Every structure is written in C-alpha cells, then in structure tokens.
C-alpha cells in the first residue's frame, strides 16, 4: 500500500439498511400525515379554514324611543362622536405618523405617549389612560384593520374638524356611536330607568338574543328594564370574508338588516309630572324650613284616571339623574345612590311597602257595611279611647289593652258617614274588632283581608315596572309562620285602621280609592298608552283592563269564624259588594272634604272632590336610630288620597310624605294642588284646541 494514499472507509450494508429504514419511516410519517390531512380530515380542516376566512359581523339595532302621552320625548338615541385610529391605514413614514399624533393630541387633549399597555394596565376603550401611540400600537398588533378608540364622546365641533382633516390624517377617523339620552332627566328617571353594560353573569343569556357584551347596553331599571327585549329590537348580521389581518375582503351573503326596537307612548303627561314634582318637593321643603329640621326626606305622588287605570303622573322623591348613566355608570355616583338611606334608586311609588294608616279605613268601611256589621244610620260612641280584652286563643283569659283615638277629645256620637269624614280611630276599631253590645261581631281579620284584596291590596298591581311589591295583608297563619305566635284580638283592632302588620305601596292605596271612585271597578294600572314600530305603526293599542267589578264579580271570599286560629275559606261561598255600599263610602269621602278632615284644605276649591286622610305611625330602622320610637308617641307618615270630580271622576291622586306627620296638613295640600294643576292643564288644552 502506498504510504501517501488515504485509506477509504467502506459503509457496511447494515448501516445502509438502517439509514434507509429511518428515511423510509420519516417519509412514511409525512405521507400518512398528508393523507390524514388531505383525505381523512379534509372536511374538518376545510371547515376550520372557512371559519378563519369567514366572519359574521353583528349589526346593532337602533333602540326604540319613549314618549309621553302628548309626544314629548322621554328617552331617545343621540350620536356620540369617538376618535378612532385604524393602524393599517397610517402612513409608512414614522415621522409623518408622529406629526399626526402631535396635531391630534393638541386637538383632543390625549398625550402622544402615556402608560404602556400591559396585562396589569390593559387597554379599555374610552376608559383606560394610554397615549395615542400606545393605543395605535395596540391596534396594529391586534386588529390592524379594525378601528381602536382613542377618545370617546368628543364635542361635535371637534369631530367635524377631524373629519375635515381625514385626507391629511390617514388612519384617523370619527366613529359615530348612538347613546341614550333622557331629555326630562330626573323628572321621569324613576319611571324610565337607565341603561348599563351587559352584566357578566348574564352574558350567555344576552348573547343568545343576539346582543354583544362590551358594546350593547341593556335596561337596568324602570321601563328600560321592563321592556328591554321590545325596546332593543333585534340585531342584524353580515357574513364577510376577511384576510389574515382581519380586513374585510368581501361580503359572502346579503346582510340581515337589524330590526329597530319598538317605541313606547306612555300615559304620563310630562307637564303634570313636572307640576307634581314641584308641589311635592315644595311641600317637603316648606315643612323642613318651618320646623327648622330635616324632618321629611322622601315622598310619593301618583295621579291616575280611575276609569281607565292610566297613570297620569308618578313622582318618587328623591330620585336620580339617569343622564349620568348614558355612557357608563360612574362608580362614585352609583355608590352614593345605593348608600343613601332615602334609596333614590327605588321607585317608592310601587316598590316601598309602608303602613297605610287611616287611608286603609276605606277597606274596613266597605267590608263592615257590606257584611252588616253596622248600618249607615247606626250611631256609635267614639270616646277618646276604649279598653278591650286582648286574647290569643279561644279560652285565653286575656289582658286589658287600651286603644286610643287620634282626637284626644273623642268625637262623641258618629254614624257611618261621620266615621269616614272624621276618620275616627275608635269608630273603626269597633267596626273591625267589635265592641261589647254596641257592635257584637266585628268584621274580623279574615273578612277584612278578603275585602282588602278585592280593593287591590296584598297582590301585585301588575303595572309595567320591575320593582313593584305586593305589600302585606296579614292573617293568623302568616303570623304563626312569621312570628311564631297566634293572632290576637288586638291585632285585628290595629289592622282595621291600617296599622300593625298591614303594609301597602302608595300605588295600592291609590287603587283602592280609585276602585271606590269608579263604582267598584278595579282597573289594572298602566303606564303604556300604545306601542308602535319604528315606522309609527301601532302594534299594541291602548285598551283599559278591568281586573274585576266588586259589585258584580264574586271576589269576596266567605270564611269560617276562626279568626284566632286561622282563616278557613268556605268552599264555593263568595259574594259581591252591594252597589249602595260603594255609594255610601263615596258619600263619606265627599263629606271628609266638605266638613271633615279635609274641609279646611279644600275650602276654596270649586271642583267637587272626595277624599280620605291618613296618619300612619311607624318605627323603622331610621326612626329607631334617631330614638323616635317612643311607645305611645311614634313618629308618623302623612297620607291623603282623593278623586275629582265627585260626580264623574277623571283623576285620583295619592300623596305620601315619609315622616310627614299629620296627613291632612302635610299630604292634603299636595293632593289639592295636584288636582288643581290637572284641571288647569285641561282648561289650557281646551282653549288651545277650541276654534
């Protein structure tokens, strides 16, 4: 062998075989993978590719508007102008981009550079604080062909300037977004409500309805919440083809056009609503100034047409400014509202359950006269107080308990009309619980309860508001379950004058009086006069709904006489209220205005009015915190309910003032002024329409 030659290494056949096997295996894996992708899984991958290529855009529907009975706008949509940047459309020259940022910053007041966008400090459209450059960079890295918001709700003049500079500022534009506007603001906020973002725990529910979280708003209170689906309409959609950067290339199908939300025309007269608000606040502030203390902090006034159930005005005070919720709900303002003891977010007219006091005596009057507990002409003695034996069960020896009248001098001898006109507690104690030989058998809690429910108490009124309550008409079974003790005869006496466990909303008090004014016909209260589509076509006309006529419909249940043990209805035994009973109660309410508790307040009113006052003692957490709950001298709420004209009623009004004191002197003036305002507006309308 030549020493200068390099020896040649020979590959062994085994190594060659192993190498070929490895190469063959690798190719086999690739071939099998290609076969699986292109043959076995082709449908799945085609579908995935289609998903990446196809995007379904959600097209928002315009929300319906809300107007009052005269067409005055209460809720509408107005344009909000947002400054946006589409990163892909910005110039290629970095210097030119920086110059655009600088000029835009001077115009809208957002710094060019501010705070990097990080997971700890994310970009939140309209709310987070980042510079223009940081927001644009975020858009470039996430969705370069989708606009990102730099500043929201800029003045229209600024928006016009930016639109004019669109040629010089490529990539910068104005996005027009509709937001909710409430022209009447706090005047109608407790009825209209407000909108807010879709709650996180309801995202699935609203996605199923076609809404988009973080974009679409939904009702949070009032009619905006109650009629959310109707007002929202139905969002549209459009299937489009997009490229890898998210840019829309073309439409694949014709778009599904959004269906605009329906419009609501309410029964409320905004002019009357404004007058009612001023009257209520004025009366509360007058008494607070007069007494040199903040005695009353809240109140309610409601006006209704007793023949149709239409709510002509509904004021809950204090209230809130729903325009402050238009774009977002400020945390500090919301916390201020929910921490306010007066609870401004609650519509007290329908959602506050309160002791009804003497306005509830109308129920006792109807029941006692219809059941023959007394006759209209029968005269009862009404001393300053009476003493009864309070028992909790049939053989209970009982204990003596005094029941006093609000008039410390007593009223002497009163017949039925005098009892209503003077609102004598002693008179109604005797009607409700009986008294010795003078009234051998009183109405009792069982019969009192069925008459109360017939007049609208103890059940949901059915008005179109989400926070309505049904109040409480107690009975022995309820007390055993709730308080763990039996019903006492004293409980019946207290309930007969609307105290004790009896609770009602201001709307229920109004419904009871309106039923009497309407000759026994209980109308379903309503805020909706008609519903129209976006083109103004009526899709739900107004039609009054009568729940029942207590003089014709058998809604009065008869019970076994088991007042202390419980109320056991007699199956199949019902009755109606005799029409003459309603007439007598109406007459008693009229006498209350002519020479009873309301005579002084209505002495110069030329309209024939009938009414009833109420002074309801209470002891809640706020009164207790102020050491006001002194036995025998509790603080009281002020009530008055009335209707007019007496012969042919067209308006019924209830006024409630929290811790207002005596009903006739505090709530009475409110009712009087509201009735006068109604007829003054009616006179003005008549003059404007007369030839």
ABEGO torsion letter per residue (X at the ends): XBAABBBBBBBBAAAAAAAAAAAAAAAAAAAAAAAAAAAAAAAAAAAAAAAAABBBBBBBBBBBBBBBAAGBBABBBBBBBBBBBBAAABBABAAAAAAAAAAAAAAAGBBABBEBBBAABBBBBGABBBBAAAAAAAAAAABAABBBBABBGBBAAAAAAAAAAAAABBGBBBBBBBBBBBAAEAAAAAAAEBBBBBBAAAAAAAAAAGBBBGABBBBABEAAAAAAAAAAEBBBBBBBBBBAAGBBABBABBBBBBBBBBBBBBABBAAAAAAAAAAAAAAAAAAAAAAGBBABABBBBBBBBAAAGBBABBBBOBBBBAAAAAABBBAAAAAAAAABAAGAABBAAAABBBBAEAAAAAAAAAAAAAAGABBAABBBBBBABBBBBBBABAABAEBBBBBBBABAAEAEBBBAAAAAAAGBAAAAAAAAAEBEAABABBAEAAAAAAAAAAAGBGBBAGBBBAABBAEBBBBAAAAAAAAGBBBBAAAAAAAAAGBEABBBBAAAAAAAAAAAAAGGBBBBBBABABBBBAAGBBABBBBBBBABBAAABBABBBBBBAAAAEBBBBBGBBBBBBAAAAAAAAAAAAAAAAABAAAAAAAABABBBBBBBBBBBBBBAAAAAAGABBBGABBBBBBBBBBOBAABBABBBBBBBBGAEBAAAAAAAAAAAAAAAAAAAAAAAAAAABX
